[in-house]
Amino acid sequence: MSIETPVPRTAVALGITDPVERARAELKAALSAIEEKTNVPKRVTRVADDAVTTARSFARRNPTGATAAVVGVALAVGTAVWGIVRLYTR
């Protein structure tokens, strides 16, 4: 009894003996790898989703720390905006 594991889109399945089928599989895998590498919006979405997941788990474990982090970030952004506006208006 063997359990087949799914092959990622960017890999070529083992056991392809026909050279034409193998070439097609390699081309398909190469194109998928190029798409994965150049699809910036998809990559940004993945990173953002990971960051949101991490922030939510941190907030569940340490609500006080999460609140302090939000206040600190808001303070830093507010100070930066204030400084930029002050430099611009001088």
ChimeraX attribute file (.defattr): number of C-alpha atoms within 10 A of each C-alpha:
attribute: neighborCount
match mode: 1-to-1
recipient: residues
	/A:1	3
	/A:2	4
	/A:3	5
	/A:4	6
	/A:5	6
	/A:6	7
	/A:7	10
	/A:8	10
	/A:9	15
	/A:10	18
	/A:11	14
	/A:12	18
	/A:13	14
	/A:14	8
	/A:15	7
	/A:16	12
	/A:17	8
	/A:18	9
	/A:19	9
	/A:20	10
	/A:21	11
	/A:22	16
	/A:23	13
	/A:24	13
	/A:25	18
	/A:26	16
	/A:27	14
	/A:28	16
	/A:29	18
	/A:30	16
	/A:31	14
	/A:32	16
	/A:33	14
	/A:34	12
	/A:35	13
	/A:36	14
	/A:37	11
	/A:38	11
	/A:39	10
	/A:40	11
	/A:41	9
	/A:42	13
	/A:43	13
	/A:44	11
	/A:45	11
	/A:46	12
	/A:47	12
	/A:48	12
	/A:49	12
	/A:50	12
	/A:51	12
	/A:52	12
	/A:53	12
	/A:54	12
	/A:55	13
	/A:56	14
	/A:57	13
	/A:58	13
	/A:59	15
	/A:60	12
	/A:61	11
	/A:62	11
	/A:63	13
	/A:64	11
	/A:65	13
	/A:66	17
	/A:67	12
	/A:68	11
	/A:69	13
	/A:70	12
	/A:71	12
	/A:72	12
	/A:73	12
	/A:74	12
	/A:75	12
	/A:76	12
	/A:77	12
	/A:78	12
	/A:79	12
	/A:80	12
	/A:81	12
	/A:82	12
	/A:83	12
	/A:84	11
	/A:85	11
	/A:86	10
	/A:87	9
	/A:88	8
	/A:89	7
	/A:90	5
